[in-house]
Amino acid sequence: MTRLITWPLGLLRLLLQSMGLAFGQIWTNKVRSALTMIGIVIGVASVTSVIASLTGLKTNVLKEFESIGANRIFIWAWQPETGPQKNASWRTLQFTPELFDHALEYCPSLQYITRYTHLQGTVKHGDVSVEDVTVIGADSCWNQVENRRVQQGRPFSLIDVTEGTNVCMIDPALQEKLRLEKECVGRTIEVGGRTFVIIGLMEPRIEGMFGGAGDQGRTFTLYAPFKTIYRITQFMTNVEASARTPAQSEEARAELRFFLRKERRLTFDEPDNFRLQAVEEIMRSFDQVAIVITMIAGGIVAISLLVGGVGIMNIMLVSVSERTREIGLRKAVGAPPSAILLQFLVEAVTLCLVGGLIGLLFGQLLTVAVMAAVTSAISGGKSGMAPMQATVPLWAVGLAFGFSALVGVVFGMFPAIKAARLDPMEALRHE
């Protein structure tokens, strides 16, 4: 029983003594130790920065998709590459408004569906005019599909949509640009020479990775009933739908595909002349791509750790050669081979772990720089977009230190075994 208690304590004391000797050797040979650890530092910094940057980018992208609605499905007309319609004109292929009249009845997994059309026009209020405003015609449920609330006034009513009344909703950026008062609901504005009544003020669009509102270089948006704008454009741009839950997105997409093939009278051997893209599908694809890129980049960068391990082994062999007399003296006074082996093994592992810690710090700094550069590239250098945040995940920290320790053990084992096997008499005679 006493032996079971004293043996672990003795091993712990030996480990602490070996670590103390290791730190003493690192401090004594500071320049050599620093040069030895460069490979480990570069490897760990590269691995952690790559993992952290990709993890941060993935988190920001997925958060962006979730903010626009993980259950959204985008639908647009498409010219097939094969089949009888491969050379069909765009006017033949485009959607007609009545095509989606019964979509919700035949697609039970869908909750909302809205048609879109748009034009660019000049909006005026009094003496103030704003050019190149994006005027979007949409159905009454567009704000549920796009996950945007009406913060003042009301959304489109059934009468607005069916009759195509001249009413509109604007965003706060356009309200400010037109110098409208705070309570602007009920005011009239001119859109392309036509008078519209403001019935609602939307909440501002959040600036994100995929665009948003801004004043310089931004587009101003105005929403009107689909029928109102379709009378002018005679053209549907696309359709958006939302599934009841993100988990039902794939099912809703399949139902929509069956419905559209039936409505557009496509035979079983004809390709689709439309495209369906679910946000949930994009999120899954991006997640898979990010995982693959992380694994490939991590594998490539891990080569630096192996190179660093070779450097550790070389330096430890030099250290064994320099300290041959010390090893012989320790063996002469009774030190067992296991203690000598443990001393040099702990020294190699300590070198790798110190290098791993320094690499982790450099990796975090490199991650901040990479994310700042990515944010700047995405925003086009414009201010207003918050910088993307990324930190080294805990599993990456554990991976970095675990791999560093493994490198120390693997590449430190040969010098440690060589030291443990030295003959004490030969070692004491060594000059």
PyMOL commands that set and color helices and strands:
alter all, ss='L'
color gray80, all
select helices_A, chain A and resi 2-28+30-68+90-93+97-100+103-106+142-145+158-163+172-177+226-233+246-263+279-322+324-332+337-379+394-420+424-429
alter helices_A, ss='H'
color red, helices_A
select strands_A, chain A and resi 72-77+110-125+128-138+150-153+167-170+188-191+194-202+221-225+238-243+274-278
alter strands_A, ss='S'
color yellow, strands_A
deselect
rebuild
show_as cartoon
